[in-house]
Amino acid sequence: MLDILTHFLAQDIYGITRLVCRKWYKMIRTHSFVHAHLQRSAHGILIQNLASIKTQMSFMSIRQGRIEITRLSYEPGYEIWCSCNVLTVGVDSSWRHVNTQHLSLEANKCLISCPLSTVGFVHWTRRGIYVLTLNIETEIITQYRVPTCCGEGFEYYYFSAVRYLSLLIKRGGFSWEVWEMKPESGEWTKVTSIDLEAQKCTIEHLICERDASFKLIGFACCRLEPVGWLKYRQVLVFYVRKPRLCIAYNVHSKEIELIELDSKSNAFLAHRNGLVWLDGC
């Protein structure tokens, strides 16, 4: 039974076990179950509607080869924040600062950005030539240079990709280079390139079918903004602000799928839908 439950969605597990029996309710709060469920939980994108007075959040993921959006319920006024004070607990349970004296002044500026996490590491990025990476086990923070092609005139976007730090470099209106960094060494590798220029008319036609007003706007006043991976190296999501749509692009099959959102103002965060908040409760 324990193994079967780990295949359920987090929100379904919480609702079902509360109704079945107290034994199940206690079981899902154990560390072993929470960890086992997390290993099978889907990676996806958390979408927060910033235009609504009441907090509205959804989780976009891929299940059985299909893109799904699940609405999440939270208390009104609850908002998602991403922050880190660059502090860690040592073996003596006391708080202490992580040493940053060895970092350059330019690299230190990265610490004002919201961090991204990969397995065992935390990263700080911003528009510049460095990325900062904190090894959680050793408590050592290191500065790494970004690929040399990242310079003035280029736009670049960083995303958490489970074990890698993913970087998209915008080379043109509809073309990007995809890079990944190994957190252990800071080594960058170019993974692939994405060029949607040839599919521009197809994308515009699909958007116009959903929103006729887009004909008046067109791509002249619109842009595709990458917001994260639904499935790393395979499905990348772009945000089209004006008609409040997301475009899911399959890097391998070149297929395009449109996902309609509730508003034009949204925040996007990498997310894994687990039960970690119940661990130890």
N, C-alpha and C positions, 0 to 999 in steps of 0.2 A: 504493500500500500504506500509506503514511504517513497518508493521509486516512482510510482505512478503520479503522485502528487507533485513531484518536481517538474513534471512536464506541463503543469497548468500555469496560466498567467497569474502574476502576483495578486492582482485585484480579485480574481476568481477564487484563489486559494483562501484569501482572508475572509471572503463572504461565505464560502461553502463550509469551512471548518467551524465557524462561529455557530452555524445552524445545526451541524451534525451532532457533535458531542464535545465535552470539555477536554477529553483525552486528545482529540485531534487538534483542538485549539491550543493546547499546551505544546504539542509536538512541533507545530510550525514555528514556535518561538525559540526552539533550541538552536544552538550554534551550528550543529552538524547539519540540520535540515536547511537552515538559511544558506549555508555555504554550498550545499549540494544543489539547491535550487538556483543559486546565482550562477553556477557553472553552466547551467542549461538555459539561462535567461537570454532573451533576445537583445542584441544591441540595436539601438535605434536613435531617434531624435526626439527630444522633448520640445514641444512647441507651446510657448506661453503667449496668449493673446494680450497685448499691451493696451489695446483700445477699449477693452471692456471695463466697466466699473467693478463688476464682480470678477474675481480671478477665474480664468478659464484656461485649462491646460489639456493638451492632447499628447499622446505618444504614438509616433510613426515608426513602424517596424515591418519586417518581412516575415510572414508565416506561411509555410507550405508554398513558397514561391510567389505569393501575392502580397502586395503592399496593403497594410491595414493601419487605420488610425483609430486609436482607442481614447475616448474622452476620460479624463481622470477627474475625480472629485476631491476638492480640498476646501478647507474652511475659507469663507470670504475674507479677502485681504491678504491671503497667503501669497507670497511671491518667491520666485527662485532667485537665489543669490549665489554667486561663485566667488569665494574669497579665500585668502590664505595669509596668515600673519608671519610666515617664515619662522615658525617656532615648532619645536618637536619635543616629545617627552623622552627623556633618557632612561636608562635602566634603574636609576635611583628615583624615578617618578618625579623628578624636579624639572621645571621649565628652564630652557636655556636657548639662547640665540644661536642660529646657524651662522657660521663664519662666512662673511662676504667681503672681507678686506682684500682678498686676492682678485676680486672682480674689477674690471675696468669701469671707468665712469660711464662709458657708453652702454656697457652691458647692464649696469645697475639700473638703468632706466626701465628695463624690462619688468622690474618688480612691481611697477604701478599697474601692470595689466592683470586681467583675470587669468588665473592659472588653468592649465589643461593637465589631465592626468592620464598616464598609461600604466601598465602593470609595474608597480614598484618605483615609479618615478612621477615627479611633478614638474611641469614645464611652464616658463613664462616667455611670452613672445610679444613683439611689437614691430612696427616698421623700422627696421634697422638691420645691422649686419650680424647681430648675435641672438642666440637663444640660450636661456638659462635652464639648466636641468638639475633638479635635486634628487639624489639617490636616497630614497627613504630609509634603506637599511644602514647605509654608512653615514647618513646625515651630512653628506658633502655636496655642495652646489658647484656646478661647473658651467663655464661659458663656452659655447660652441658657435663657430661661424656658420652662417647660412650659405647655401650654394652661391657661387660667384655671380650667377646670372641675376640674382636679386639685387637690384640697384635702383637708382632714380628712374622713374617712369614706369616701373612695374608695380602691379598690385599683387599682393600675396596673402593667402589665407591658410591658417593653421587649424588642424583638427586632430582630436584624439582618435587613434585607430587601434585600440586594444593594446598591442605590444609596440606599436610604432607611433612616432609623431609624424602626421601627414601634412604636407605642404603643397598648396596649389598656387602656381605662378601664372598670372594672367598675361598672356603674350599678345592678345588682340581682343577684339570685341567678343568673339565666340571661341577663343582657343586658350587652352591652359596646359601647362606642364605639371605632372604629378610626381612629387618627390616624397621619400620617406626617410626618417632618421632613426637609427638604432640608438636608444637611450644609453646603453652601456658604453658606447664608444663615441657617439656624436657623429658617426659616419653617415653621410647622405648618399642616397642612391636614387637615380631617376627611374621611376617605375613605368610611366607611359605618358602619352600626350592625348589630349582631348580636343577635337576640332569640330565644332557644331556649325561652322559657316555654311557647309553644303546643305544642312538641314534647317537653316534659318527660315525659309519659306514654309516648310512643313510645321515648324513650331508656331509660327505666326498664325497659320491657318487653324491649328488646333486651339490656340488661345482665343481666336475670334469666334469659334464655335461655342465656347463657354461664355465669352463676354464680348458682345457686339461693339461696345464702346472702345475696345482695343484698336479697332480699325482707324479711329481718329488719332490714337496715340502712336501706334506702331513702335518698332524697335528704335526709332530715332530718339525717342524720349524714354526708352525703357532699357533695362539691363538685366542680365542674368547674374545673380550673386550666389556663389556656392555656399551652402550652409552646413554640409556634413555628409558623411557616408552612412547609408542604410546598411550596406554590406561592403566591407572594405575591398577596394580594388575592383568592385563589380558594379554597385549601384550608388551613384552620386546624386545628391539632391541640390537643385538650384531654386532660388527664390525669385519670383517675378513680382515686384512690389505693386505696380499700378493695378493689375487686375486681380490681386490677392490670390495668386496661384503658386504652387510649387511644381517643379518639373523633375521627375525622377528619370535619370538617364542611365541605361545599362551600358557600361563601357565595352562589354564584349559583343552583345547582340546589336548594339546601336539603337535599341528600342527606347521610345519616349513615352512616359505616362504623366498625365496632368493630375494634380491633387488640389482640390479647391479648399481654401482656408476660410476662417470666419471673419478675418479682418486684414487690413493692409499693414498693420503694425504688429509685428511678432518678434519674439526672441527665440533663438534656436540653440539648444544645448545637447551635446552628446549624452546619452543616458542608457543605462541598463536597468530594465524594469525588474527589480528584485525585492527581497523582503529584509534587507539589511537593517532597516529601521526597527524591526521586531527583535533583532538579535539581543538576547539578554534581558528582554522585558519581562 
